[in-house]
Amino acid sequence: MLHPPDEHNRRLLQNVHPSGWVNPEPKGRYHLVVIGAGTAGLVTAAAAAGLGARVALVERHLMGGDCLNVGCVPSKAIIRAARAWHEAREAHRIFGGPPVVERGDFGAVMERLRQLRADLSSGDSVHRFRDLGVDVFLGEGRFVGPTVVEIGGKRLEFRRAVVATGGRPDAPKIPGLAAAGYLTNETIFSLTALPPRLLVIGAGPVGCELAQAFARLGSQVTVIDRGEHAMPREDADAAGVVERAMERDGVVFRRRASIIRVERSGGERLIVLQGTNGEAPVRGDEILVAAGRVPNVEGLDLEAAGIAYDRAGVRVNDRLRTTNRRVYAAGDICSRFRFTHAADALARIVVQNALFHGRARASRLIIPWTTYTSPELAHVGMYEKDARGAGLPVDTLTIPMHQVDRAVLDGETEGFLRVHLKKGTDRILGATLVAEHAGEMISEISLAMTAGLGLGRIGATIHPYPTQAEVFRKAADAWRRKKLTPMVKRLLQLFFRFLG
Ligand SMILES: Cc1cc2nc3c(=O)[nH]c(=O)nc-3n(C[C@H](O)[C@H](O)[C@H](O)COP(=O)(O)OP(=O)(O)OC[C@H]3O[C@@H](n4cnc5c(N)ncnc54)[C@H](O)[C@@H]3O)c2cc1C
């Protein structure tokens, strides 16, 4: 997985899975045994140990899990480089900057990624966790009873345990795909040479982020998806803005596609689609499969501990307890919010509930998310369809980014803010923001929703001019204008007539 074996990857491994690591001897019964050292497991273990609990942490592969090694960190490093290349090329057209004609150095982009990933890995390292007082066990953990986990022949007895084993990329059952060979998020960050033509199966967030980044870095990218639109869970208008931006960057979408088979001939890979008049092959050099995720439930012997699971993962109640009352779960293994910050928030709930008989509920969390395309697509709370489904009448306000001065000055006018309010009030039920820095900006809405502040309070907050965050104040102004009923307007007219 960690290719190439250069100094950066060696440094990473030294932190997240050092060769020669000797597992400690188990120390009696643990207050908490955590299986999986991704974000959910690391946060759980660090918080519990910090509070004085005796904690064991079990990781079969790399500390840091997906986020550090093959997820957020490497993908955002590539995306940043791709944006820099794109902006350098666009600088001439938009800002009269010097023309850029040279091709970039993809190898340098990937080396920067590896270097930064290794730099960030110290925070997740086995040594750091050992120094926090956590017993770190490297190897595959599995339940051998309702209160015992086994790892490498050692028995870890527990008062409480946490399953935090995350997920992995799903492998669609497409004839010929496995034989032709393909990349996933677990292998694409090991590339050292840019594939001239990249075929991406799946137009979800991971597929879109990487498709756009590779297109900006110079690959000819085709995204193949069976759906009508990219990111089908998102607001359709918002996803449409992102799709059009990706198309301008050269990404070709094959929508409503039905894949018949995949073939390999020499160095070339073919995805054969069902066309209107027979078979329609699409050619590429590499295939990236980004077609969903499956939970890591295998090998854990969950049955031995009476822990129920299904295709979505480990089943938990709102307090994140599994069907074994001593075992909890956190992160991608049990949540539909498959994000690092969600794994972090769930882990904090687990620590409270598992160790202190807390009653924190996962359903109370307000969890935003962002797809880091350009423009970014961020969302928090309900979509309009959710509110209607729940029988909540809504007022929806949409403010285009081209009405925001700073967005105009930055040349970043694509996108909009859409806020859903409980009808007749300023209570925010949800919001979607498509904007170049939407991920940075959405927290203002998340904060308001978490603190129970209405859109009116956002409008009363002074935003520095010119900033793109003024879009929130504009939404509040629009709400205020809407609130003025014809009756109030008439009364105001009478008042000013009276003043003369
Ligand atoms: C390409 C990509 C980009 C992403 N970008 C973002 C982003 O920008 N922002 C964001 O918020 N989220 C992002 N995510 C999602 C994020 O990576 C996950 O939500 C997060 O990693 C979930 O953490 P986790 O701890 O639940 O699981 P994981 O990170 O998957 O960790 C689970 C760990 O458990 C270990 N394990 C499994 N089984 C066993 C066993 N039997 N014994 C011992 N160990 C075991 C695994 O080896 C793994 O290390 C991205 C995901 C991908 C794939």
The ligand as an ORCA input file, in Angstrom:
! r2SCAN-3c Opt
* xyz 0 1
  C     -10.455      9.451     -0.544
  C     -11.135      9.846      0.729
  C     -11.148     11.166      1.100
  C     -11.780     11.561      2.270
  N     -11.786     12.876      2.594
  C     -12.403     13.280      3.722
  C     -12.398     14.640      4.080
  O     -11.846     15.488      3.382
  N     -13.014     14.992      5.228
  C     -13.631     14.082      6.035
  O     -14.166     14.464      7.067
  N     -13.647     12.772      5.713
  C     -13.049     12.348      4.581
  N     -13.031     11.023      4.271
  C     -13.681     10.060      5.192
  C     -12.754      9.714      6.381
  O     -11.526      9.240      5.909
  C     -13.433      8.667      7.256
  O     -14.710      9.116      7.627
  C     -12.624      8.405      8.520
  O     -11.359      7.910      8.190
  C     -13.374      7.397      9.403
  O     -12.598      7.089     10.516
  P     -12.804      5.708     11.294
  O     -11.919      5.788     12.490
  O     -14.235      5.451     11.494
  O     -12.316      4.567     10.300
  P     -10.901      4.309      9.546
  O     -10.157      5.563      9.301
  O     -11.246      3.458      8.377
  O     -10.074      3.454     10.593
  C     -10.409      2.142     10.932
  C      -9.139      1.408     11.349
  O      -9.500      0.136     11.869
  C      -8.511     -0.815     11.473
  N      -9.101     -2.168     11.584
  C     -10.102     -2.684     10.860
  N     -10.367     -3.944     11.282
  C      -9.505     -4.203     12.285
  C      -9.273     -5.337     13.136
  N      -9.995     -6.462     13.039
  N      -8.291     -5.265     14.062
  C      -7.549     -4.138     14.192
  N      -7.722     -3.050     13.415
  C      -8.687     -3.077     12.486
  C      -8.182     -0.381     10.056
  O      -6.915     -0.888      9.657
  C      -8.197      1.144     10.187
  O      -6.915      1.648     10.491
  C     -12.406     10.594      3.105
  C     -12.385      9.245      2.741
  C     -11.760      8.871      1.572
  C     -11.752      7.416      1.199
*
